[in-house]
Amino acid sequence: MLIKKPADILPSEITPEQVWQRRREFLKASASGIGLAALGLAGTAPSRVLAGDAIPNIQPSPLSTNEPPTSLDDITSYNNFYELGTDKGDPKANARFLKPRPWTVTVDGECAAPGEIGIEDILASFTQEERIYRLRCVEAWAMVVPWVGFPLGDLLKRFEPTSKAKYVAFETLYDPEQMPGQKRRVLDWPYREGLRMDEAMHPLTILSTGLYGELLPNQNGAPLRLVVPWKYGFKSIKSIVRISFTEKEPPATWNRMQANEYGFYANVNPAVDHPRWSQKTHRMIGDGWLAKKRETLPFNGYGDQVAGLYAGMDLKRFF
Ligand code: MTE
């Protein structure tokens, strides 16, 4: 994988011009004391916090790829988020139902300091980096997303996991009023996912609070979603309200639904086909439907960094 050094990456390379111009205005206003009110971004009252609000002080990450990012329009209009509908266009159409403020994440289980943390605290304490990740989705398409996020491990450490914490479990909000898709039992709600502790602590595993320099659009999992770039997209659980340290492997929604199709690990692996389609190639969104498919790399191209986590494991069995 090609990795750019932070100094090589200009915000203008990873962010559309109108977005980074707005971010510069935002930073200038904050620095000059005009304050956020002048830009209509003051306070954290639920109605004033919108997807598209700039996130200040973002630094480019050394973990970014130098592939060109997928367009903002594609990233925000072609989504899987069954709580907001099962068609790819539904999450954007139904995004208005989800209210990402106020928002609290409960952290519990095998840890010495269980508790709750609000999204404002998360944004103030942790969010600072802009990374470009390739997120490959389960139906064999891929996007390059300039996520804003921070290592999940930074948040987990605050709650002091004990030696019994072998896994981390995640849960999405359950509220059929905000998530109309939950009125139908297409999945066993709430959506759940899990990681092994070493996967969760890996620096490539991030919690995302934004993309393209702005707060996460609801359809992408506002206000907080997981991103695990070497795994298929279904591991990247959206709109998280609970994180629990567990001793045993936690339930994961798709794995529970169809274990023969969706393994717990879900590492991108061209050598293991999905029972209904090959996983050797994928379509890059933005290439167009007629373009030649691209070759899928083990661990989505992040093998150098993460293959060691699975040393000695039979990845055809633990897929
Ligand atoms: N999280 C929740 N809560 N509900 C979902 O339906 N879909 C998953 C994952 N996270 C899903 C979810 C799947 S299958 C994929 S491919 C990715 O989100 C899609 O993320 P994106 O819409 O930001 O591309």
Boltz pocket constraint, residues with backbone or C-beta under 6 A from the ligand:
constraints:
  - pocket:
      binder: B
      contacts: [[A, 75], [A, 78], [A, 79], [A, 80], [A, 81], [A, 82], [A, 83], [A, 136], [A, 137], [A, 138], [A, 139], [A, 172], [A, 191], [A, 219], [A, 220], [A, 221], [A, 232], [A, 233], [A, 234], [A, 235], [A, 236], [A, 237], [A, 238], [A, 239]]
      max_distance: 6.0
